[in-house]
Amino acid sequence: MAEEAENLKIDRTTQKAVLDRLADAYPNPVHTDGLSDLFDDTKMLTACCAYLHEHGLARAKISEFLSEGRELLYAEITAKGIDFLADDGGLSAILGPVTIKFHEDSLRQMIELRLANASDQQVTPEEKTQLVQALRGLPADSIKHLTTRLLDLGMDNLPRAVEIVRTFLS
């Protein structure tokens, strides 16, 4: 199978066609003959469905034959596969929100980087050094408060950001 995997050229269009076909049949499985017209040979069909199975987008029932190797018997789309096809992310987007947490050191480094990249017209080199040293000495709660203030400032300037994006894109 390792040799076959090396020769497998992943065709995203065909993978999507397989998922679409499986979604059309949902909740029923699709047997090999219902997918074979999408592929030149059964090895590619089996490899594609195995790949989708490994990523949790489909369940593939594959049998191993002594003379012919592995072959797909049937496949069915999973909830993850349906959500993958959905433009809005499906129920996964509703049920599985992601919480992003930044460690104080990461926030400190991001602020330091912005200070370091500030132009000399905005902040003198001496003032940059002083600000970075002061920033490094702040406790976690102060970093949290500073980050909240910087985020508020960014949100207050959102109309300006929209203008910059508009100018950049035109």
N, C-alpha and C positions, 0 to 999 in steps of 0.2 A: 504493500500500500504506500510506502514511503516513496518508491519510484514513481508510482502513479501521481502522487501529490506534487512531485517536482514537475511533471508534465502537464498538470492541471492549470489551464489559463482561466482565471476567474473572470467570467463575463457577467458584469452587474446587471445588464439588461436581461439576460436569460434568467439570472437568479430572481429578478423581480417578476418576470413572467411566470416562473414556477410558483412564487408566493401568491401572485394574483390568481393563478389557477387553483391553488389550494384554498385560498380565501373564498373563491366562488363555490367550492364544494363544501365549505364548512357547515356543519360540524363533522361531515363525513370524510373519510380518507380518500385519497386518489391513488389508484393502482398505477403501476408502471406504464401500462398502455395509455393512460390518460395524460401522461407527461412526455412520452417518448418522441412525439413529433417536434419537441423543442430542442432535441439533441441529435447529433450525428451518430452517437453510439451509446450503449447502455452503461459503459464505464463512466462517461462524462455525466450522465444522468445520476448515477449512483454517487459519484464524487460530489456533485452539486448538492444533492439532498443530504449527504453526510455532513457537508460543510454547514448548511443551514441548520441541521440538527445540532451540531457542535456549538453553534451560536444561540441555540434555544429558540430560533425562529420557526422551526418545524420539528415534527417528530418523524423520523424515518425508520422504517422497519427494513433492515438489510439482512439478507441471508448470505452465508458463506458456503460456496459450492467447491468441492475438491478440484474439479477440472476447470471451472470458469471463474473462480475467485468470488469476490463479493458482488451482490446484485440487489438492487432495490426491489422490494416487494410492494410497498406502498408508503405514502407520506401524507401527513396532515399538518395543517398550520396550527401554531400555538397562539395563545393570547398575546404573547410577546411579538409574534409575527404579524398578527392583525394590527397591533398598536404601531409596529414599525411602518406598515403601509398607510396608516391614518395620518392625514396632514397635520392634525392637531396633537399627535402623540398618543391618542387613544386614552383609555382609562389609566394607563401607566403615568401619564402626565398629571392626572388628577390625584391618583392614589399614592404616587411615589415622589412627592416633592423632595428636592435635594436641599439640605441645609449646608451652607458653606461657612466654615469657621476659619478665621485667620488667627494664628498665634501672634502674640504681641511682638515677637522678634521679626516676623514676616512684615507686619505693619510698619515697624520701626525701619526696616530695610527699604520698604517702598517709599516712605517719607524721605529717608536719607538720599535715596536715588534721585528723587525729584529736586531736593535741595542741591545736590551735586550738579544736576543738569541745568539748574537755573542760570540764566545769563548774568554776566557781571554787572549789567545795567540794573537788574532786579535786586541782586544781593552781591555785596562785595565779597571777595575771597575770604577776608578776615571774618566777616559776619557769617559766611557759610560754615567756617570751621567752628565758630562759637555755637551756632545753631545745632550742628551735628553733635558736638560734645554735650550740649544741654539735652538734646533728644536722647542720646545714649544713657543719660542719667535718670530719665523719667521712669517712674514705676508703671506697672501694667495698667492701673486704673487711669493714670494720666494719658497714656498712649490711647486707651479706649476713648476717653473724652476728646482728645485731639482728633482722632479718626472720625468720630461722630461730627465734630465741628467741620472738618474738611469735607465730609460727605454732604452735610447741609449746604456748605458753600458751593459745592459742585451742583447740587440740585437747584439752588437759587440761580445759578448761571446756565441752567439747561437751555433756555432760549438762545443764548450765545453759542452753545455747543451745536444746536440745530443749525444755526446760520453757518458755522464753520463746516459742518458736514455738507450742507447745501452748496456752499462755495467750492468745496473740494470736488464734489461730484459733477459740477457744471463746467 
